[in-house]
Amino acid sequence: MRIGVIAEGDSLDSYVADDFGHAPYFLIVDSETLDYEVVVNEHADALEGAGMLVADAIVGLGVDAVITGGIGHHGLAILERGGIQVSYDEEGLVEDAVRDFVRRYERMKSFEDKG
């Protein structure tokens, strides 16, 4: 699974960013290997509509899920229309957030498979 994490820094030991549209980086993390690529948020300084611009950019990156601290309803709607699962109100280090998300996702899938 490819997970886009909205981050304050450019490594797995960076913090998950609180502000979806204005965070400096997105880390695209492979959930199995924890290999990642860094994408600089070119919309971080946008005065208006940063969340929508970032959401549009992320849809084009081929991720399955996004982890962020906070996100507005317009950006959330764009991601969901793109078929991307969004986990918000996340905090802590990127690596920990990815591991926690994968654990929750796998648990959810196991319950769906049983029912």
C-alpha positions as CSV (number, residue, x, y, z in Angstrom):
1,M,0.0,0.0,0.0
2,R,1.3,3.5,-0.8
3,I,0.5,6.0,1.9
4,G,0.8,9.7,1.6
5,V,1.8,11.3,4.9
6,I,1.5,15.0,5.3
7,A,4.7,15.9,7.2
8,E,6.7,18.7,8.9
9,G,10.0,17.2,7.7
10,D,11.5,15.1,5.0
11,S,12.1,11.8,6.9
12,L,10.2,9.0,8.7
13,D,11.3,10.6,12.0
14,S,9.5,13.8,11.1
15,Y,6.2,14.7,12.7
16,V,2.8,14.4,11.0
17,A,1.8,17.9,10.1
18,D,-1.4,19.5,11.6
19,D,-2.1,21.6,8.5
20,F,-2.9,19.6,5.4
21,G,-2.6,22.4,2.9
22,H,0.3,24.3,4.3
23,A,2.6,21.4,5.4
24,P,6.1,21.6,3.9
25,Y,6.2,17.9,2.7
26,F,4.4,14.8,1.7
27,L,6.1,11.5,2.2
28,I,4.9,8.7,0.0
29,V,5.6,5.6,2.1
30,D,5.5,2.0,1.0
31,S,3.7,0.3,3.9
32,E,5.5,-3.0,3.6
33,T,9.1,-1.8,3.2
34,L,8.9,1.8,4.7
35,D,10.8,3.0,1.6
36,Y,9.6,6.5,0.9
37,E,9.9,9.4,-1.5
38,V,9.8,13.0,-0.5
39,V,7.5,15.5,-2.3
40,V,7.9,19.2,-1.5
41,N,4.6,20.9,-1.2
42,E,4.7,23.6,-3.8
43,H,1.3,25.0,-2.5
44,A,2.5,25.5,1.1
45,D,2.5,29.3,0.8
46,A,-0.8,29.6,-1.1
47,L,-3.0,32.3,0.4
48,E,-6.3,30.5,-0.5
49,G,-7.3,27.0,-1.5
50,A,-4.1,25.3,-0.4
51,G,-5.9,22.2,0.8
52,M,-7.7,21.7,-2.5
53,L,-4.5,22.2,-4.5
54,V,-2.7,19.7,-2.3
55,A,-5.5,17.2,-2.5
56,D,-5.5,17.5,-6.3
57,A,-1.8,16.9,-6.4
58,I,-2.0,13.9,-4.1
59,V,-4.7,12.3,-6.2
60,G,-2.2,12.3,-9.0
61,L,0.5,10.6,-7.0
62,G,-1.2,7.2,-6.9
63,V,-1.6,6.7,-3.2
64,D,-4.1,4.4,-1.5
65,A,-4.4,6.4,1.7
66,V,-3.4,9.7,3.3
67,I,-2.4,10.4,6.9
68,T,-2.7,13.9,8.2
69,G,-3.2,15.9,11.4
70,G,-6.0,18.0,10.1
71,I,-7.8,18.6,6.8
72,G,-10.6,20.8,5.6
73,H,-13.8,19.4,4.1
74,H,-13.0,20.5,0.5
75,G,-9.6,18.7,0.5
76,L,-11.2,15.7,2.2
77,A,-13.9,15.5,-0.4
78,I,-11.4,15.6,-3.3
79,L,-9.3,12.8,-1.8
80,E,-12.4,10.6,-1.1
81,R,-13.7,11.2,-4.7
82,G,-10.3,10.0,-5.8
83,G,-10.8,6.7,-3.9
84,I,-8.2,7.6,-1.3
85,Q,-8.8,6.6,2.3
86,V,-8.0,9.5,4.7
87,S,-7.0,9.2,8.3
88,Y,-7.0,12.5,10.1
89,D,-6.4,13.7,13.6
90,E,-3.1,11.8,13.5
91,E,-0.1,13.0,15.4
92,G,3.4,11.8,16.3
93,L,6.2,10.6,14.1
94,V,5.5,9.6,10.5
95,E,6.9,6.1,10.9
96,D,4.7,5.4,14.0
97,A,1.6,6.9,12.2
98,V,2.1,4.6,9.2
99,R,2.6,1.5,11.4
100,D,-0.5,2.4,13.4
101,F,-2.6,3.0,10.3
102,V,-1.6,-0.3,8.7
103,R,-2.4,-2.1,11.9
104,R,-5.9,-0.5,12.1
105,Y,-6.4,-1.1,8.3
106,E,-5.5,-4.8,8.5
107,R,-7.8,-5.2,11.6
108,M,-10.7,-3.5,9.8
109,K,-10.1,-5.7,6.7
110,S,-10.1,-8.9,8.8
111,F,-13.5,-8.0,10.3
112,E,-14.9,-7.2,6.8
113,D,-13.7,-10.6,5.5
114,K,-15.5,-12.4,8.4
115,G,-18.7,-10.6,7.9
